[in-house]
């Protein structure tokens, strides 16, 4: 699987490592992802998702069902 958040679509950004001598080399800033199991009471099932830590905060705030519904409407989740 790629390193992309399944709920928000966050993925790696490209930037530079900059040395003291101002030499620049390419690097990637990867998203902070966590593999986590969630219980969905409406479906009475467990779902494993790879989500960013900011998405975890959103899930804690609005709930997993609302977060999945929002991700489906934005096209991040099938």
N, C-alpha and C positions, 0 to 999 in steps of 0.2 A: 504494500500500500504506500501511496505517496504521503508526504508530510503536509497534509492539508486538513484543516478543521472541518468536520462534517456538518457542523451547524452554522458556522459563520463564513466559511470559505477562506479563512486566513491561510496564507502560505508564505514561503520564503521571499524576502526582499534582497536585492543585490546592492552592494555598497563597496567601500574601499577600506582596507587596513591602511592606516597612515602612520608611517614611522616618524621618529624625531627629525629625520632629515627630509621629511615631506615626500618620501617615496610612497607611491600608491600601488597596492596590489588588490585585485578583486577578491571579494569574500561574499558569503551569504549570511543574512540574518534570518535564522529559522524561527518559525512560530513555536511558542511554548505549548507543546501538545502533551496530553495525558490520555491514556486509554482507560475508560471508565465504564462500569456497568450501571445502568439505570433501571429502576422498576417503574413500569407504566401500569397504574392501577386500572385504567379503562380497558386495557387489553389483557390484563392479568399476566404480563410477561416481562422478562428481562431483556434489555437491549444493550449491546456493547457498542460504544461510540468512541472515536478518537476526536477529542475536543480540545480547544485551547483553554487555558486557565481563565481567560476573560469570559469565555462561554460558560464555564462552570459557575461564575458569579451571576451571570444572567439566569442560568437554570435555577440557582438558589433563590433568586428574586421572583421570577415569574412562573417557575415550575417546568418540569420536563415536557409535559404535554403541550403547553403553549409554545415552548422553544422549538419543539419538533414541528408543530403546525406552522410556525413562522419560517423555519428553514425550508419546509416543503413549498411554501408560497414563493420564496425567493429562488427556488430551484437548486438548493445545495443538497437536499436529501430527496431520495426517490419516493 
